[in-house]
Amino acid sequence: MTFCLKSTIIKPEKGEEIKNAIILLHGYGGDGKDISTLSLNWKRHLPNTVFLCPNGHEKCVINPSGYQWFDLTKEDPIYILKQSMKAENIIKKFINEIKQEYNLSNNQICLSGFSQGCMMSINVGLTSEEKFSCVIGFSGKIIDQNNLKNRIQNYSDILLIHGDDDQIVPSTHLLEAKDFLIRNNINVETLLIKNCEHHIPIEASSKALNYILKKI
């Protein structure tokens, strides 16, 4: 099958049955190949897992060699929300294609992302009709709490990880997201990493892997 989003795909070793999928959504200006590096360590511990790392559906406005899930050149919350919801629908279509291709259900899929990809993972994860095995977000935030609150359809478990020195998406967004999720009865775990800027360090990758192993 040709997926609706061009993707870097890392399949299990030859002969291993695919029982789970991990979808990794890149950050603003990145691409699937960038974030696929997370799978290098994870796949050794997840032998029956296929990793799918799609490129965003739009070329990044300020970095044409990369991609975006939604435009950030306008500081207009309504515009950003509208664009992010457009991306949600495309990602949901992509997920349905994955489920069909590999004969999987949502509870066999982990949805994860970095920065803008984290924002999309939270929104898609909670507004889909069925819960996922888990949602893992690195260095992101909730785009619009009021909007999301009215659209929650499931109670997928969530892990959020953030660096306390993040200058791109300040770590205060981790606390705000945690508070929102708790108030909406979502099971959430968080990790704030000291002296960490806007990236995914080994500590974050290891924490996420251990979380996945408990959920998948």
C-alpha positions as CSV (number, residue, x, y, z in Angstrom):
1,M,0.0,0.0,0.0
2,T,1.1,3.6,-0.7
3,F,0.4,5.7,2.4
4,C,-1.0,9.2,2.1
5,L,2.1,10.5,3.8
6,K,5.6,9.7,2.5
7,S,7.3,7.9,5.3
8,T,10.5,6.4,6.6
9,I,9.5,2.8,7.6
10,I,11.6,0.5,9.8
11,K,10.2,-3.0,9.7
12,P,11.1,-5.9,12.1
13,E,13.8,-8.3,11.2
14,K,12.9,-10.7,8.4
15,G,10.5,-13.4,9.5
16,E,9.3,-11.5,12.6
17,E,5.5,-11.0,12.7
18,I,4.3,-7.4,13.0
19,K,2.2,-7.2,16.2
20,N,2.6,-3.5,17.0
21,A,3.3,-0.1,15.4
22,I,5.0,3.0,16.6
23,I,4.2,6.2,14.7
24,L,6.8,9.0,15.2
25,L,5.8,12.6,14.2
26,H,8.7,15.0,13.6
27,G,8.9,18.6,14.7
28,Y,8.6,21.8,12.8
29,G,11.0,21.9,9.8
30,G,12.0,18.3,10.3
31,D,11.2,15.1,8.5
32,G,10.5,11.4,9.1
33,K,14.1,10.4,8.6
34,D,15.2,12.8,11.4
35,I,12.9,11.3,14.0
36,S,13.4,7.7,12.8
37,T,16.7,7.7,14.7
38,L,14.7,7.0,17.9
39,S,14.0,3.6,16.5
40,L,17.7,2.6,16.4
41,N,17.7,1.7,20.1
42,W,14.1,1.0,20.5
43,K,13.8,-1.7,17.8
44,R,16.2,-4.1,19.6
45,H,13.7,-4.3,22.5
46,L,10.6,-4.3,20.3
47,P,11.2,-7.1,17.7
48,N,7.6,-7.3,16.5
49,T,7.1,-3.6,16.0
50,V,7.0,-1.6,12.8
51,F,8.1,2.1,13.0
52,L,6.5,4.6,10.7
53,C,7.9,8.1,10.5
54,P,5.9,10.2,8.1
55,N,6.9,13.6,6.6
56,G,4.4,16.4,7.3
57,H,1.9,17.0,4.5
58,E,3.3,20.5,3.9
59,K,6.7,21.9,3.1
60,C,8.0,24.0,6.0
61,V,7.6,27.7,5.1
62,I,10.8,28.8,6.8
63,N,12.8,25.6,6.0
64,P,11.8,24.3,2.5
65,S,14.0,21.2,2.9
66,G,11.8,20.1,5.8
67,Y,8.1,19.7,6.6
68,Q,5.5,21.0,8.9
69,W,2.2,19.8,10.4
70,F,0.9,23.3,10.5
71,D,2.1,26.8,9.6
72,L,3.7,28.9,12.4
73,T,4.4,32.1,10.4
74,K,1.2,33.8,11.6
75,E,0.7,34.4,15.3
76,D,-3.0,33.9,15.1
77,P,-4.4,31.2,17.5
78,I,-7.5,30.6,15.4
79,Y,-5.5,30.1,12.2
80,I,-3.1,27.8,14.0
81,L,-5.9,25.7,15.4
82,K,-7.6,25.5,12.0
83,Q,-4.4,24.3,10.3
84,S,-3.6,21.8,13.1
85,M,-7.1,20.3,12.7
86,K,-6.5,19.9,9.0
87,A,-3.3,18.0,9.9
88,E,-5.2,15.9,12.4
89,N,-7.5,14.6,9.7
90,I,-4.6,13.7,7.4
91,I,-2.8,11.9,10.3
92,K,-6.0,10.0,11.2
93,K,-6.3,8.9,7.5
94,F,-2.6,7.8,7.7
95,I,-3.3,5.8,10.9
96,N,-6.3,4.0,9.3
97,E,-4.1,3.1,6.3
98,I,-1.5,1.6,8.8
99,K,-4.2,-0.4,10.6
100,Q,-5.4,-1.8,7.3
101,E,-2.0,-2.6,5.9
102,Y,-0.7,-4.4,9.0
103,N,-4.0,-5.6,10.4
104,L,-3.7,-3.7,13.7
105,S,-6.1,-1.9,16.0
106,N,-5.5,1.3,18.0
107,N,-4.5,-0.6,21.1
108,Q,-1.5,-2.0,19.2
109,I,-0.3,1.4,18.2
110,C,1.8,3.9,20.1
111,L,1.6,7.5,18.8
112,S,4.6,9.7,19.6
113,G,6.1,13.0,18.5
114,F,8.6,15.8,19.1
115,S,7.7,19.5,19.5
116,Q,5.0,20.2,16.8
117,G,4.7,16.4,16.4
118,C,4.0,16.1,20.1
119,M,1.2,18.6,19.8
120,M,-0.3,16.6,17.0
121,S,0.2,13.3,18.9
122,I,-1.8,14.6,21.8
123,N,-4.6,15.9,19.7
124,V,-4.9,12.9,17.4
125,G,-4.4,10.5,20.4
126,L,-7.3,11.9,22.4
127,T,-9.8,12.7,19.6
128,S,-9.7,9.4,17.9
129,E,-12.7,7.1,18.5
130,E,-10.5,4.3,20.1
131,K,-7.7,4.6,22.6
132,F,-4.1,3.9,21.6
133,S,-1.7,1.7,23.5
134,C,-0.1,5.0,24.6
135,V,0.8,8.5,23.5
136,I,4.3,9.9,24.1
137,G,5.1,13.5,23.6
138,F,8.6,15.2,23.7
139,S,9.0,18.9,24.2
140,G,5.5,20.0,23.1
141,K,2.3,21.5,24.4
142,I,-1.5,21.4,24.0
143,I,-2.4,23.7,21.1
144,D,-5.8,24.8,22.4
145,Q,-7.1,23.4,25.7
146,N,-10.7,24.6,25.3
147,N,-11.0,23.1,21.9
148,L,-9.4,19.8,22.9
149,K,-11.5,19.5,26.0
150,N,-14.7,19.5,23.9
151,R,-13.4,16.9,21.5
152,I,-11.9,14.2,23.8
153,Q,-13.1,10.8,22.6
154,N,-10.9,8.4,24.5
155,Y,-8.6,8.1,27.5
156,S,-5.3,7.0,26.1
157,D,-2.4,6.9,28.6
158,I,0.1,9.7,28.0
159,L,3.7,10.3,28.8
160,L,5.1,13.8,28.4
161,I,8.8,14.6,28.6
162,H,10.4,18.1,28.5
163,G,13.7,19.8,29.1
164,D,13.8,22.4,31.8
165,D,16.0,24.7,29.6
166,D,13.8,24.5,26.5
167,Q,13.8,28.0,24.9
168,I,11.7,27.0,21.9
169,V,8.7,25.5,23.8
170,P,9.1,26.5,27.4
171,S,8.8,23.7,30.0
172,T,5.8,25.5,31.7
173,H,3.8,23.9,28.9
174,L,4.5,20.5,30.4
175,L,2.9,21.6,33.7
176,E,0.0,23.1,32.0
177,A,-0.6,20.0,29.9
178,K,-0.3,17.8,32.9
179,D,-2.8,19.8,34.8
180,F,-5.2,19.8,31.9
181,L,-4.9,16.0,31.4
182,I,-5.5,15.3,35.1
183,R,-8.5,17.5,35.2
184,N,-9.9,15.6,32.2
185,N,-9.3,12.2,33.8
186,I,-6.4,11.2,31.5
187,N,-3.7,9.0,33.0
188,V,-0.6,11.0,32.5
189,E,3.1,10.6,33.6
190,T,5.7,13.4,33.1
191,L,9.4,13.7,33.2
192,L,11.2,17.1,33.4
193,I,14.9,16.7,32.5
194,K,17.4,19.1,34.1
195,N,19.8,21.1,31.9
196,C,18.1,19.9,28.8
197,E,17.2,22.2,25.9
198,H,14.9,21.5,22.9
199,H,15.9,18.0,21.9
200,I,15.5,14.3,22.9
201,P,18.4,13.2,25.1
202,I,19.2,9.6,25.9
203,E,17.4,9.9,29.3
204,A,14.2,10.9,27.5
205,S,14.5,8.1,24.9
206,S,15.1,5.5,27.6
207,K,12.2,6.7,29.7
208,A,9.9,6.5,26.7
209,L,11.1,3.0,25.7
210,N,10.4,1.7,29.2
211,Y,7.0,3.2,29.1
212,I,6.2,1.7,25.7
213,L,7.4,-1.8,27.0
214,K,4.8,-1.5,29.8
215,K,2.0,-0.5,27.5
216,I,2.5,-2.6,24.3
